[in-house]
Amino acid sequence: VWLDADEFQFPLTLRIWEPGDSMIPFGMSGQRKIKKMLTDARITGQLRTAYPVVCDAVRIAWLPGIRPDHSFAVTESTRRVLAIKFQVEK
């Protein structure tokens, strides 16, 4: 995923989502709960309970494999881009 690096408040962390976590998904308006987004993406069972999120110091920036947060979208005014690759080993 490519994100606007200037929007981040560092440090970045990777953690498991927690009940009540939400974000504004890219291409949508308004907050959405992470649990609802995982359900809509058909992530089930044990995988859903341990699903990671990428966060800056304040908010969730990306739900890997699903959507980034609208606040971090790359636009015409973006000066620096942060590229993050998330790979799951099987």
JOJO-V649928 format. One line per field, one symbol per residue. ss: DSSP state (H for helix, E for strand, - for the rest). burial: I if it has 24 or more other C-alpha atoms within 12 Angstrom, else O. A space follows every 10 residues. Layout:
BEGIN
ss = ???
burial = ???
END
This chain:
BEGIN
ss = -EEEHHH--- --EEEE---- -EE-E----- -EEHHHHHHH ----HHHHH- -EEEE----E EEE---EEEH HH-------- EEE-------
burial = IIIIIOIIOO OOOOOOIOOO IIIIIIOOOO OIOIIOIIOO OOOOOOOIOO IIIIIIOOII IIIIOIIIII IIIOOOOOOO OOOOOOOOOO
END
